[in-house]
Amino acid sequence: MIKKVRIVGAGLIGTSIGLRLKAAGIAVEIVDIDTKVMKLAADLVKSEAITEPDLIIVTVPVSVNQQICIEQLNNNPNSIVCDFASVKSDLLLKVKDLSDNPENFFSLHPMAGREVSGAENARADLFAGRAWIGISDSFKNEKNKKMALELVAISGGTLYWLNSKEHDEVVAKISHLPQILSSVIASLLEN
């Protein structure tokens, strides 16, 4: 059962999951390297200092996701670490090769967001009714799988399973679709 969560990354996604977890009665600590952003998010989620979190959720930009996941795994050997990034394949290899505790890691990708970013736009219901992708090849034990199922249930989402390669291919196609459609529409308008 999830009782204490640390969220690393105080943007829209991190603050939104923090709000949802806090509403469910879970102790939440939110941290970020940007102290101004962290203060706002901490005020919103009523952040509290936590030692030995059950779960550490990483919601940082893809450019630093691997580094932060590995740091959290190595610095918190008794905690489970989960990332929410949109790119997975290389991350799993790095966690396996560079982490002291790769069995304490799993990866999810909530398919949620907004047209605006930042903690000030966070919503506790951001994940309600949304699909979450569980990265099947990131799960090394049943404890992690139960924790993922509990987290998604608390959020009000539905969990679907893909391996890291399938996930990255699907997300790449989805992210390119708006550009393709806008290019087709623009070419029709030119005629």
TIVO-2410 file (N, C-alpha, C; in nm, 3 decimals):
# residues 191
REC num residu      c1      c2      c3 atome chaine
REC   1      M   0.084  -0.118   0.000     N      A
REC   1      M   0.000   0.000   0.000    CA      A
REC   1      M   0.089   0.125   0.000     C      A
REC   2      I   0.055   0.220  -0.085     N      A
REC   2      I   0.132   0.344  -0.096    CA      A
REC   2      I   0.089   0.438   0.016     C      A
REC   3      K   0.187   0.479   0.099     N      A
REC   3      K   0.157   0.571   0.209    CA      A
REC   3      K   0.238   0.700   0.199     C      A
REC   4      K   0.362   0.690   0.146     N      A
REC   4      K   0.451   0.806   0.139    CA      A
REC   4      K   0.514   0.814   0.000     C      A
REC   5      V   0.500   0.930  -0.064     N      A
REC   5      V   0.550   0.947  -0.201    CA      A
REC   5      V   0.634   1.074  -0.210     C      A
REC   6      R   0.748   1.061  -0.275     N      A
REC   6      R   0.828   1.178  -0.313    CA      A
REC   6      R   0.814   1.195  -0.464     C      A
REC   7      I   0.785   1.317  -0.506     N      A
REC   7      I   0.776   1.348  -0.648    CA      A
REC   7      I   0.894   1.438  -0.683     C      A
REC   8      V   0.971   1.396  -0.783     N      A
REC   8      V   1.086   1.474  -0.829    CA      A
REC   8      V   1.044   1.537  -0.962     C      A
REC   9      G   1.021   1.668  -0.959     N      A
REC   9      G   0.974   1.740  -1.075    CA      A
REC   9      G   0.841   1.807  -1.043     C      A
REC  10      A   0.843   1.940  -1.033     N      A
REC  10      A   0.727   2.015  -0.985    CA      A
REC  10      A   0.654   2.090  -1.097     C      A
REC  11      G   0.644   2.030  -1.212     N      A
REC  11      G   0.570   2.090  -1.322    CA      A
REC  11      G   0.424   2.047  -1.320     C      A
REC  12      L   0.360   2.056  -1.435     N      A
REC  12      L   0.219   2.020  -1.448    CA      A
REC  12      L   0.193   1.876  -1.405     C      A
REC  13      I   0.270   1.782  -1.458     N      A
REC  13      I   0.246   1.640  -1.430    CA      A
REC  13      I   0.277   1.606  -1.285     C      A
REC  14      G   0.394   1.646  -1.237     N      A
REC  14      G   0.432   1.616  -1.099    CA      A
REC  14      G   0.336   1.676  -0.997     C      A
REC  15      T   0.299   1.801  -1.018     N      A
REC  15      T   0.208   1.867  -0.924    CA      A
REC  15      T   0.069   1.807  -0.932     C      A
REC  16      S   0.024   1.772  -1.052     N      A
REC  16      S  -0.109   1.710  -1.067    CA      A
REC  16      S  -0.116   1.575  -0.996     C      A
REC  17      I  -0.014   1.491  -1.013     N      A
REC  17      I  -0.018   1.361  -0.944    CA      A
REC  17      I  -0.005   1.383  -0.793     C      A
REC  18      G   0.071   1.486  -0.753     N      A
REC  18      G   0.081   1.519  -0.612    CA      A
REC  18      G  -0.054   1.559  -0.552     C      A
REC  19      L  -0.128   1.641  -0.625     N      A
REC  19      L  -0.261   1.681  -0.579    CA      A
REC  19      L  -0.353   1.561  -0.564     C      A
REC  20      R  -0.348   1.471  -0.662     N      A
REC  20      R  -0.434   1.352  -0.658    CA      A
REC  20      R  -0.399   1.261  -0.542     C      A
REC  21      L  -0.269   1.238  -0.521     N      A
REC  21      L  -0.224   1.152  -0.412    CA      A
REC  21      L  -0.260   1.213  -0.276     C      A
REC  22      K  -0.239   1.343  -0.263     N      A
REC  22      K  -0.272   1.411  -0.137    CA      A
REC  22      K  -0.422   1.399  -0.109     C      A
REC  23      A  -0.505   1.415  -0.212     N      A
REC  23      A  -0.650   1.402  -0.196    CA      A
REC  23      A  -0.689   1.261  -0.151     C      A
REC  24      A  -0.604   1.163  -0.184     N      A
REC  24      A  -0.630   1.025  -0.144    CA      A
REC  24      A  -0.574   0.994  -0.005     C      A
REC  25      G  -0.519   1.096   0.061     N      A
REC  25      G  -0.470   1.076   0.197    CA      A
REC  25      G  -0.327   1.027   0.207     C      A
REC  26      I  -0.253   1.038   0.100     N      A
REC  26      I  -0.114   0.993   0.098    CA      A
REC  26      I  -0.021   1.110   0.130     C      A
REC  27      A   0.081   1.085   0.210     N      A
REC  27      A   0.181   1.187   0.241    CA      A
REC  27      A   0.265   1.212   0.115     C      A
REC  28      V   0.280   1.339   0.078     N      A
REC  28      V   0.349   1.375  -0.046    CA      A
REC  28      V   0.457   1.479  -0.018     C      A
REC  29      E   0.575   1.453  -0.075     N      A
REC  29      E   0.682   1.551  -0.079    CA      A
REC  29      E   0.713   1.578  -0.225     C      A
REC  30      I   0.721   1.706  -0.263     N      A
REC  30      I   0.753   1.739  -0.401    CA      A
REC  30      I   0.881   1.822  -0.401     C      A
REC  31      V   0.976   1.784  -0.487     N      A
REC  31      V   1.105   1.854  -0.494    CA      A
REC  31      V   1.136   1.889  -0.639     C      A
REC  32      D   1.217   1.993  -0.655     N      A
REC  32      D   1.258   2.037  -0.788    CA      A
REC  32      D   1.385   2.120  -0.772     C      A
REC  33      I   1.469   2.123  -0.875     N      A
REC  33      I   1.591   2.204  -0.866    CA      A
REC  33      I   1.560   2.353  -0.875     C      A
REC  34      D   1.446   2.388  -0.932     N      A
REC  34      D   1.404   2.527  -0.940    CA      A
REC  34      D   1.324   2.559  -0.813     C      A
REC  35      T   1.385   2.634  -0.721     N      A
REC  35      T   1.321   2.657  -0.591    CA      A
REC  35      T   1.191   2.736  -0.601     C      A
REC  36      K   1.181   2.827  -0.697     N      A
REC  36      K   1.056   2.904  -0.714    CA      A
REC  36      K   0.941   2.812  -0.756     C      A
REC  37      V   0.969   2.726  -0.854     N      A
REC  37      V   0.869   2.630  -0.901    CA      A
REC  37      V   0.834   2.533  -0.788     C      A
REC  38      M   0.936   2.487  -0.717     N      A
REC  38      M   0.913   2.391  -0.609    CA      A
REC  38      M   0.826   2.452  -0.498     C      A
REC  39      K   0.849   2.578  -0.465     N      A
REC  39      K   0.771   2.642  -0.359    CA      A
REC  39      K   0.623   2.647  -0.396     C      A
REC  40      L   0.594   2.686  -0.519     N      A
REC  40      L   0.455   2.691  -0.563    CA      A
REC  40      L   0.391   2.552  -0.557     C      A
REC  41      A   0.458   2.452  -0.614     N      A
REC  41      A   0.405   2.316  -0.613    CA      A
REC  41      A   0.389   2.264  -0.470     C      A
REC  42      A   0.489   2.291  -0.387     N      A
REC  42      A   0.483   2.246  -0.248    CA      A
REC  42      A   0.364   2.308  -0.174     C      A
REC  43      D   0.339   2.436  -0.200     N      A
REC  43      D   0.223   2.502  -0.139    CA      A
REC  43      D   0.093   2.439  -0.187     C      A
REC  44      L   0.085   2.412  -0.317     N      A
REC  44      L  -0.037   2.355  -0.374    CA      A
REC  44      L  -0.067   2.216  -0.318     C      A
REC  45      V   0.035   2.130  -0.309     N      A
REC  45      V   0.011   1.992  -0.264    CA      A
REC  45      V   0.029   1.975  -0.114     C      A
REC  46      K   0.061   2.084  -0.046     N      A
REC  46      K   0.088   2.078   0.098    CA      A
REC  46      K   0.196   1.974   0.127     C      A
REC  47      S   0.308   1.993   0.057     N      A
REC  47      S   0.423   1.904   0.065    CA      A
REC  47      S   0.476   1.894   0.207     C      A
REC  48      E   0.524   1.776   0.242     N      A
REC  48      E   0.584   1.754   0.373    CA      A
REC  48      E   0.713   1.675   0.354     C      A
REC  49      A   0.810   1.698   0.440     N      A
REC  49      A   0.938   1.625   0.430    CA      A
REC  49      A   0.913   1.478   0.459     C      A
REC  50      I   0.968   1.394   0.374     N      A
REC  50      I   0.949   1.249   0.387    CA      A
REC  50      I   1.086   1.180   0.386     C      A
REC  51      T   1.105   1.092   0.481     N      A
REC  51      T   1.222   1.004   0.477    CA      A
REC  51      T   1.171   0.866   0.441     C      A
REC  52      E   1.250   0.793   0.367     N      A
REC  52      E   1.213   0.657   0.325    CA      A
REC  52      E   1.076   0.651   0.256     C      A
REC  53      P   1.059   0.721   0.144     N      A
REC  53      P   0.930   0.710   0.074    CA      A
REC  53      P   0.907   0.569   0.021     C      A
REC  54      D   0.782   0.528   0.017     N      A
REC  54      D   0.747   0.399  -0.044    CA      A
REC  54      D   0.774   0.405  -0.194     C      A
REC  55      L   0.739   0.521  -0.252     N      A
REC  55      L   0.746   0.540  -0.396    CA      A
REC  55      L   0.806   0.676  -0.427     C      A
REC  56      I   0.896   0.680  -0.524     N      A
REC  56      I   0.951   0.805  -0.576    CA      A
REC  56      I   0.908   0.813  -0.722     C      A
REC  57      I   0.835   0.919  -0.757     N      A
REC  57      I   0.787   0.938  -0.893    CA      A
REC  57      I   0.871   1.047  -0.959     C      A
REC  58      V   0.931   1.014  -1.072     N      A
REC  58      V   1.017   1.108  -1.145    CA      A
REC  58      V   0.938   1.166  -1.261     C      A
REC  59      T   0.919   1.299  -1.259     N      A
REC  59      T   0.841   1.369  -1.363    CA      A
REC  59      T   0.922   1.487  -1.416     C      A
REC  60      V   1.042   1.458  -1.458     N      A
REC  60      V   1.134   1.562  -1.508    CA      A
REC  60      V   1.142   1.555  -1.661     C      A
REC  61      P   1.201   1.655  -1.725     N      A
REC  61      P   1.217   1.648  -1.871    CA      A
REC  61      P   1.298   1.525  -1.915     C      A
REC  62      V   1.268   1.476  -2.034     N      A
REC  62      V   1.334   1.357  -2.088    CA      A
REC  62      V   1.487   1.373  -2.086     C      A
REC  63      S   1.535   1.495  -2.107     N      A
REC  63      S   1.680   1.519  -2.115    CA      A
REC  63      S   1.754   1.483  -1.986     C      A
REC  64      V   1.687   1.486  -1.872     N      A
REC  64      V   1.752   1.452  -1.745    CA      A
REC  64      V   1.687   1.333  -1.675     C      A
REC  65      N   1.590   1.271  -1.738     N      A
REC  65      N   1.515   1.163  -1.676    CA      A
REC  65      N   1.603   1.045  -1.634     C      A
REC  66      Q   1.689   0.998  -1.723     N      A
REC  66      Q   1.775   0.883  -1.690    CA      A
REC  66      Q   1.863   0.914  -1.570     C      A
REC  67      Q   1.926   1.029  -1.571     N      A
REC  67      Q   2.015   1.069  -1.463    CA      A
REC  67      Q   1.941   1.073  -1.330     C      A
REC  68      I   1.824   1.135  -1.328     N      A
REC  68      I   1.747   1.149  -1.204    CA      A
REC  68      I   1.698   1.013  -1.155     C      A
REC  69      C   1.651   0.928  -1.245     N      A
REC  69      C   1.605   0.794  -1.205    CA      A
REC  69      C   1.718   0.716  -1.139     C      A
REC  70      I   1.835   0.717  -1.201     N      A
REC  70      I   1.949   0.642  -1.147    CA      A
REC  70      I   1.993   0.701  -1.014     C      A
REC  71      E   1.999   0.834  -1.003     N      A
REC  71      E   2.033   0.898  -0.875    CA      A
REC  71      E   1.935   0.857  -0.766     C      A
REC  72      Q   1.807   0.861  -0.796     N      A
REC  72      Q   1.706   0.826  -0.696    CA      A
REC  72      Q   1.716   0.680  -0.655     C      A
REC  73      L   1.740   0.592  -0.750     N      A
REC  73      L   1.756   0.450  -0.719    CA      A
REC  73      L   1.879   0.427  -0.630     C      A
REC  74      N   1.989   0.491  -0.664     N      A
REC  74      N   2.113   0.470  -0.589    CA      A
REC  74      N   2.109   0.536  -0.450     C      A
REC  75      N   2.039   0.648  -0.438     N      A
REC  75      N   2.034   0.720  -0.310    CA      A
REC  75      N   1.922   0.673  -0.217     C      A
REC  76      N   1.829   0.592  -0.268     N      A
REC  76      N   1.714   0.547  -0.191    CA      A
REC  76      N   1.693   0.397  -0.209     C      A
REC  77      P   1.781   0.315  -0.154     N      A
REC  77      P   1.778   0.171  -0.180    CA      A
REC  77      P   1.652   0.100  -0.128     C      A
REC  78      N   1.578   0.163  -0.038     N      A
REC  78      N   1.457   0.100   0.016    CA      A
REC  78      N   1.329   0.152  -0.047     C      A
REC  79      S   1.341   0.238  -0.147     N      A
REC  79      S   1.225   0.297  -0.213    CA      A
REC  79      S   1.211   0.240  -0.355     C      A
REC  80      I   1.088   0.238  -0.403     N      A
REC  80      I   1.060   0.203  -0.542    CA      A
REC  80      I   1.060   0.333  -0.622     C      A
REC  81      V   1.121   0.333  -0.739     N      A
REC  81      V   1.128   0.450  -0.825    CA      A
REC  81      V   1.051   0.423  -0.953     C      A
REC  82      C   0.968   0.519  -0.991     N      A
REC  82      C   0.888   0.510  -1.114    CA      A
REC  82      C   0.907   0.639  -1.193     C      A
REC  83      D   0.923   0.626  -1.323     N      A
REC  83      D   0.931   0.746  -1.406    CA      A
REC  83      D   0.807   0.755  -1.494     C      A
REC  84      F   0.776   0.879  -1.538     N      A
REC  84      F   0.660   0.905  -1.623    CA      A
REC  84      F   0.701   0.954  -1.762     C      A
REC  85      A   0.826   0.940  -1.800     N      A
REC  85      A   0.876   0.998  -1.925    CA      A
REC  85      A   0.811   0.935  -2.049     C      A
REC  86      S   0.826   1.006  -2.161     N      A
REC  86      S   0.765   0.961  -2.285    CA      A
REC  86      S   0.858   0.877  -2.372     C      A
REC  87      V   0.981   0.854  -2.330     N      A
REC  87      V   1.077   0.770  -2.403    CA      A
REC  87      V   1.129   0.666  -2.305     C      A
REC  88      K   1.128   0.537  -2.346     N      A
REC  88      K   1.154   0.431  -2.249    CA      A
REC  88      K   1.271   0.337  -2.279     C      A
REC  89      S   1.292   0.297  -2.404     N      A
REC  89      S   1.384   0.187  -2.435    CA      A
REC  89      S   1.524   0.206  -2.377     C      A
REC  90      D   1.587   0.319  -2.406     N      A
REC  90      D   1.722   0.343  -2.358    CA      A
REC  90      D   1.725   0.356  -2.207     C      A
REC  91      L   1.621   0.413  -2.149     N      A
REC  91      L   1.613   0.429  -2.004    CA      A
REC  91      L   1.625   0.295  -1.933     C      A
REC  92      L   1.555   0.194  -1.981     N      A
REC  92      L   1.559   0.064  -1.914    CA      A
REC  92      L   1.699   0.004  -1.917     C      A
REC  93      L   1.769   0.022  -2.028     N      A
REC  93      L   1.907  -0.028  -2.038    CA      A
REC  93      L   1.998   0.045  -1.940     C      A
REC  94      K   1.984   0.176  -1.931     N      A
REC  94      K   2.067   0.255  -1.839    CA      A
REC  94      K   2.040   0.219  -1.694     C      A
REC  95      V   1.913   0.202  -1.658     N      A
REC  95      V   1.879   0.164  -1.521    CA      A
REC  95      V   1.942   0.030  -1.487     C      A
REC  96      K   1.934  -0.064  -1.579     N      A
REC  96      K   1.992  -0.196  -1.557    CA      A
REC  96      K   2.143  -0.188  -1.541     C      A
REC  97      D   2.208  -0.109  -1.623     N      A
REC  97      D   2.355  -0.102  -1.623    CA      A
REC  97      D   2.413  -0.012  -1.514     C      A
REC  98      L   2.344   0.095  -1.478     N      A
REC  98      L   2.403   0.197  -1.392    CA      A
REC  98      L   2.344   0.207  -1.251     C      A
REC  99      S   2.235   0.139  -1.228     N      A
REC  99      S   2.171   0.149  -1.098    CA      A
REC  99      S   2.217   0.038  -1.004     C      A
REC 100      D   2.228   0.073  -0.876     N      A
REC 100      D   2.259  -0.028  -0.775    CA      A
REC 100      D   2.137  -0.114  -0.742     C      A
REC 101      N   2.017  -0.065  -0.777     N      A
REC 101      N   1.892  -0.132  -0.739    CA      A
REC 101      N   1.793  -0.138  -0.855     C      A
REC 102      P   1.829  -0.198  -0.969     N      A
REC 102      P   1.736  -0.197  -1.083    CA      A
REC 102      P   1.604  -0.269  -1.056     C      A
REC 103      E   1.603  -0.359  -0.960     N      A
REC 103      E   1.478  -0.431  -0.928    CA      A
REC 103      E   1.378  -0.339  -0.858     C      A
REC 104      N   1.422  -0.222  -0.814     N      A
REC 104      N   1.333  -0.125  -0.748    CA      A
REC 104      N   1.278  -0.021  -0.844     C      A
REC 105      F   1.279  -0.051  -0.971     N      A
REC 105      F   1.236   0.046  -1.073    CA      A
REC 105      F   1.123  -0.010  -1.157     C      A
REC 106      F   1.028   0.077  -1.191     N      A
REC 106      F   0.931   0.045  -1.296    CA      A
REC 106      F   0.895   0.174  -1.367     C      A
REC 107      S   0.836   0.158  -1.485     N      A
REC 107      S   0.811   0.273  -1.571    CA      A
REC 107      S   0.666   0.278  -1.616     C      A
REC 108      L   0.608   0.396  -1.606     N      A
REC 108      L   0.471   0.421  -1.653    CA      A
REC 108      L   0.472   0.545  -1.741     C      A
REC 109      H   0.370   0.556  -1.825     N      A
REC 109      H   0.353   0.678  -1.904    CA      A
REC 109      H   0.205   0.713  -1.904     C      A
REC 110      P   0.165   0.809  -1.818     N      A
REC 110      P   0.026   0.853  -1.821    CA      A
REC 110      P   0.002   0.936  -1.947     C      A
REC 111      M  -0.098   0.902  -2.022     N      A
REC 111      M  -0.129   0.973  -2.147    CA      A
REC 111      M  -0.222   1.089  -2.115     C      A
REC 112      A  -0.165   1.188  -2.047     N      A
REC 112      A  -0.241   1.303  -2.002    CA      A
REC 112      A  -0.154   1.427  -2.012     C      A
REC 113      G  -0.218   1.538  -2.018     N      A
REC 113      G  -0.148   1.665  -2.023    CA      A
REC 113      G  -0.248   1.775  -2.049     C      A
REC 114      R  -0.197   1.894  -2.069     N      A
REC 114      R  -0.282   2.009  -2.099    CA      A
REC 114      R  -0.212   2.094  -2.202     C      A
REC 115      E  -0.282   2.193  -2.251     N      A
REC 115      E  -0.224   2.285  -2.349    CA      A
REC 115      E  -0.135   2.388  -2.281     C      A
REC 116      V  -0.134   2.389  -2.149     N      A
REC 116      V  -0.053   2.479  -2.069    CA      A
REC 116      V   0.034   2.396  -1.974     C      A
REC 117      S   0.146   2.452  -1.932     N      A
REC 117      S   0.236   2.377  -1.845    CA      A
REC 117      S   0.251   2.448  -1.712     C      A
REC 118      G   0.326   2.387  -1.622     N      A
REC 118      G   0.359   2.448  -1.495    CA      A
REC 118      G   0.266   2.407  -1.382     C      A
REC 119      A   0.320   2.417  -1.261     N      A
REC 119      A   0.245   2.379  -1.141    CA      A
REC 119      A   0.117   2.460  -1.125     C      A
REC 120      E   0.120   2.585  -1.170     N      A
REC 120      E   0.001   2.671  -1.156    CA      A
REC 120      E  -0.118   2.619  -1.237     C      A
REC 121      N  -0.095   2.530  -1.330     N      A
REC 121      N  -0.201   2.473  -1.412    CA      A
REC 121      N  -0.235   2.329  -1.375     C      A
REC 122      A  -0.180   2.282  -1.264     N      A
REC 122      A  -0.203   2.144  -1.220    CA      A
REC 122      A  -0.348   2.123  -1.179     C      A
REC 123      R  -0.393   1.999  -1.197     N      A
REC 123      R  -0.529   1.960  -1.160    CA      A
REC 123      R  -0.526   1.820  -1.101     C      A
REC 124      A  -0.596   1.801  -0.991     N      A
REC 124      A  -0.601   1.670  -0.927    CA      A
REC 124      A  -0.671   1.567  -1.016     C      A
REC 125      D  -0.756   1.612  -1.108     N      A
REC 125      D  -0.831   1.519  -1.194    CA      A
REC 125      D  -0.766   1.502  -1.332     C      A
REC 126      L  -0.643   1.548  -1.348     N      A
REC 126      L  -0.577   1.541  -1.479    CA      A
REC 126      L  -0.570   1.399  -1.535     C      A
REC 127      F  -0.556   1.300  -1.448     N      A
REC 127      F  -0.537   1.162  -1.493    CA      A
REC 127      F  -0.666   1.079  -1.493     C      A
REC 128      A  -0.775   1.136  -1.445     N      A
REC 128      A  -0.903   1.065  -1.438    CA      A
REC 128      A  -0.952   1.028  -1.577     C      A
REC 129      G  -0.984   0.903  -1.596     N      A
REC 129      G  -1.035   0.856  -1.724    CA      A
REC 129      G  -0.930   0.845  -1.832     C      A
REC 130      R  -0.804   0.861  -1.797     N      A
REC 130      R  -0.696   0.858  -1.897    CA      A
REC 130      R  -0.629   0.721  -1.902     C      A
REC 131      A  -0.573   0.693  -2.018     N      A
REC 131      A  -0.494   0.572  -2.036    CA      A
REC 131      A  -0.355   0.592  -1.976     C      A
REC 132      W  -0.306   0.491  -1.913     N      A
REC 132      W  -0.168   0.486  -1.863    CA      A
REC 132      W  -0.103   0.367  -1.931     C      A
REC 133      I   0.019   0.385  -1.978     N      A
REC 133      I   0.093   0.273  -2.038    CA      A
REC 133      I   0.191   0.221  -1.933     C      A
REC 134      G   0.175   0.094  -1.899     N      A
REC 134      G   0.271   0.025  -1.812    CA      A
REC 134      G   0.375  -0.040  -1.902     C      A
REC 135      I   0.500  -0.011  -1.878     N      A
REC 135      I   0.608  -0.065  -1.961    CA      A
REC 135      I   0.643  -0.203  -1.908     C      A
REC 136      S   0.589  -0.306  -1.974     N      A
REC 136      S   0.592  -0.442  -1.921    CA      A
REC 136      S   0.732  -0.494  -1.892     C      A
REC 137      D   0.830  -0.457  -1.976     N      A
REC 137      D   0.965  -0.508  -1.953    CA      A
REC 137      D   1.041  -0.432  -1.845     C      A
REC 138      S   0.977  -0.335  -1.780     N      A
REC 138      S   1.041  -0.265  -1.668    CA      A
REC 138      S   1.006  -0.328  -1.534     C      A
REC 139      F   0.908  -0.417  -1.531     N      A
REC 139      F   0.862  -0.476  -1.406    CA      A
REC 139      F   0.939  -0.604  -1.375     C      A
REC 140      K   1.010  -0.601  -1.262     N      A
REC 140      K   1.094  -0.715  -1.223    CA      A
REC 140      K   1.034  -0.798  -1.112     C      A
REC 141      N   0.924  -0.750  -1.050     N      A
REC 141      N   0.863  -0.827  -0.942    CA      A
REC 141      N   0.716  -0.789  -0.925     C      A
REC 142      E   0.647  -0.871  -0.851     N      A
REC 142      E   0.503  -0.852  -0.829    CA      A
REC 142      E   0.473  -0.730  -0.743     C      A
REC 143      K   0.561  -0.699  -0.648     N      A
REC 143      K   0.542  -0.581  -0.561    CA      A
REC 143      K   0.532  -0.454  -0.646     C      A
REC 144      N   0.620  -0.439  -0.742     N      A
REC 144      N   0.617  -0.320  -0.827    CA      A
REC 144      N   0.491  -0.315  -0.911     C      A
REC 145      K   0.448  -0.429  -0.960     N      A
REC 145      K   0.326  -0.434  -1.041    CA      A
REC 145      K   0.204  -0.394  -0.958     C      A
REC 146      K   0.195  -0.441  -0.835     N      A
REC 146      K   0.085  -0.403  -0.746    CA      A
REC 146      K   0.087  -0.254  -0.718     C      A
REC 147      M   0.208  -0.198  -0.699     N      A
REC 147      M   0.219  -0.055  -0.672    CA      A
REC 147      M   0.173   0.025  -0.793     C      A
REC 148      A   0.210  -0.018  -0.913     N      A
REC 148      A   0.167   0.051  -1.034    CA      A
REC 148      A   0.016   0.046  -1.049     C      A
REC 149      L  -0.044  -0.069  -1.026     N      A
REC 149      L  -0.188  -0.082  -1.034    CA      A
REC 149      L  -0.258   0.008  -0.933     C      A
REC 150      E  -0.203   0.016  -0.812     N      A
REC 150      E  -0.260   0.103  -0.709    CA      A
REC 150      E  -0.250   0.250  -0.749     C      A
REC 151      L  -0.135   0.291  -0.800     N      A
REC 151      L  -0.115   0.430  -0.840    CA      A
REC 151      L  -0.213   0.470  -0.950     C      A
REC 152      V  -0.229   0.385  -1.049     N      A
REC 152      V  -0.321   0.415  -1.159    CA      A
REC 152      V  -0.465   0.417  -1.109     C      A
REC 153      A  -0.500   0.325  -1.020     N      A
REC 153      A  -0.636   0.323  -0.963    CA      A
REC 153      A  -0.663   0.451  -0.884     C      A
REC 154      I  -0.568   0.495  -0.804     N      A
REC 154      I  -0.584   0.619  -0.727    CA      A
REC 154      I  -0.606   0.737  -0.821     C      A
REC 155      S  -0.538   0.735  -0.935     N      A
REC 155      S  -0.547   0.847  -1.030    CA      A
REC 155      S  -0.678   0.846  -1.108     C      A
REC 156      G  -0.748   0.733  -1.108     N      A
REC 156      G  -0.872   0.723  -1.184    CA      A
REC 156      G  -0.850   0.684  -1.328     C      A
REC 157      G  -0.731   0.635  -1.360     N      A
REC 157      G  -0.698   0.597  -1.497    CA      A
REC 157      G  -0.716   0.448  -1.523     C      A
REC 158      T  -0.679   0.408  -1.643     N      A
REC 158      T  -0.684   0.268  -1.685    CA      A
REC 158      T  -0.546   0.230  -1.735     C      A
REC 159      L  -0.495   0.116  -1.687     N      A
REC 159      L  -0.361   0.073  -1.722    CA      A
REC 159      L  -0.363  -0.025  -1.840     C      A
REC 160      Y  -0.279   0.005  -1.938     N      A
REC 160      Y  -0.258  -0.081  -2.055    CA      A
REC 160      Y  -0.111  -0.118  -2.058     C      A
REC 161      W  -0.079  -0.230  -2.119     N      A
REC 161      W   0.059  -0.280  -2.116    CA      A
REC 161      W   0.120  -0.282  -2.256     C      A
REC 162      L   0.240  -0.228  -2.266     N      A
REC 162      L   0.324  -0.237  -2.386    CA      A
REC 162      L   0.468  -0.258  -2.339     C      A
REC 163      N   0.549  -0.323  -2.423     N      A
REC 163      N   0.691  -0.326  -2.386    CA      A
REC 163      N   0.753  -0.194  -2.429     C      A
REC 164      S   0.875  -0.169  -2.389     N      A
REC 164      S   0.938  -0.038  -2.413    CA      A
REC 164      S   0.950  -0.005  -2.561     C      A
REC 165      K   0.981  -0.103  -2.643     N      A
REC 165      K   0.994  -0.078  -2.787    CA      A
REC 165      K   0.859  -0.043  -2.849     C      A
REC 166      E   0.756  -0.121  -2.814     N      A
REC 166      E   0.621  -0.091  -2.865    CA      A
REC 166      E   0.576   0.048  -2.821     C      A
REC 167      H   0.599   0.080  -2.695     N      A
REC 167      H   0.562   0.211  -2.641    CA      A
REC 167      H   0.627   0.323  -2.721     C      A
REC 168      D   0.758   0.315  -2.740     N      A
REC 168      D   0.830   0.422  -2.809    CA      A
REC 168      D   0.783   0.438  -2.953     C      A
REC 169      E   0.751   0.327  -3.019     N      A
REC 169      E   0.700   0.334  -3.157    CA      A
REC 169      E   0.562   0.400  -3.162     C      A
REC 170      V   0.474   0.361  -3.071     N      A
REC 170      V   0.338   0.417  -3.068    CA      A
REC 170      V   0.342   0.566  -3.035     C      A
REC 171      V   0.419   0.604  -2.935     N      A
REC 171      V   0.427   0.744  -2.895    CA      A
REC 171      V   0.487   0.829  -3.007     C      A
REC 172      A   0.587   0.776  -3.076     N      A
REC 172      A   0.646   0.850  -3.189    CA      A
REC 172      A   0.541   0.875  -3.298     C      A
REC 173      K   0.460   0.774  -3.327     N      A
REC 173      K   0.356   0.791  -3.429    CA      A
REC 173      K   0.251   0.893  -3.385     C      A
REC 174      I   0.209   0.885  -3.260     N      A
REC 174      I   0.108   0.977  -3.209    CA      A
REC 174      I   0.162   1.120  -3.210     C      A
REC 175      S   0.286   1.139  -3.170     N      A
REC 175      S   0.339   1.275  -3.161    CA      A
REC 175      S   0.361   1.337  -3.298     C      A
REC 176      H   0.376   1.255  -3.402     N      A
REC 176      H   0.395   1.308  -3.537    CA      A
REC 176      H   0.262   1.335  -3.609     C      A
REC 177      L   0.155   1.274  -3.562     N      A
REC 177      L   0.026   1.286  -3.628    CA      A
REC 177      L  -0.023   1.430  -3.641     C      A
REC 178      P  -0.018   1.514  -3.538     N      A
REC 178      P  -0.065   1.652  -3.554    CA      A
REC 178      P   0.014   1.729  -3.662     C      A
REC 179      Q   0.144   1.706  -3.670     N      A
REC 179      Q   0.225   1.774  -3.771    CA      A
REC 179      Q   0.185   1.728  -3.912     C      A
REC 180      I   0.163   1.599  -3.929     N      A
REC 180      I   0.124   1.546  -4.059    CA      A
REC 180      I  -0.011   1.605  -4.101     C      A
REC 181      L  -0.108   1.604  -4.007     N      A
REC 181      L  -0.240   1.657  -4.040    CA      A
REC 181      L  -0.236   1.806  -4.072     C      A
REC 182      S  -0.161   1.882  -3.995     N      A
REC 182      S  -0.155   2.027  -4.023    CA      A
REC 182      S  -0.086   2.054  -4.155     C      A
REC 183      S   0.012   1.974  -4.193     N      A
REC 183      S   0.078   1.990  -4.324    CA      A
REC 183      S  -0.017   1.960  -4.438     C      A
REC 184      V  -0.097   1.854  -4.422     N      A
REC 184      V  -0.195   1.820  -4.527    CA      A
REC 184      V  -0.299   1.931  -4.541     C      A
REC 185      I  -0.350   1.982  -4.428     N      A
REC 185      I  -0.450   2.089  -4.432    CA      A
REC 185      I  -0.389   2.215  -4.495     C      A
REC 186      A  -0.266   2.247  -4.457     N      A
REC 186      A  -0.201   2.366  -4.516    CA      A
REC 186      A  -0.183   2.352  -4.666     C      A
REC 187      S  -0.148   2.232  -4.711     N      A
REC 187      S  -0.131   2.213  -4.856    CA      A
REC 187      S  -0.263   2.224  -4.929     C      A
REC 188      L  -0.373   2.182  -4.866     N      A
REC 188      L  -0.506   2.196  -4.927    CA      A
REC 188      L  -0.548   2.342  -4.936     C      A
REC 189      L  -0.513   2.421  -4.837     N      A
REC 189      L  -0.547   2.562  -4.834    CA      A
REC 189      L  -0.471   2.642  -4.940     C      A
REC 190      E  -0.352   2.595  -4.974     N      A
REC 190      E  -0.270   2.665  -5.074    CA      A
REC 190      E  -0.328   2.649  -5.214     C      A
REC 191      N  -0.403   2.544  -5.237     N      A
REC 191      N  -0.458   2.518  -5.372    CA      A
REC 191      N  -0.582   2.595  -5.402     C      A
***
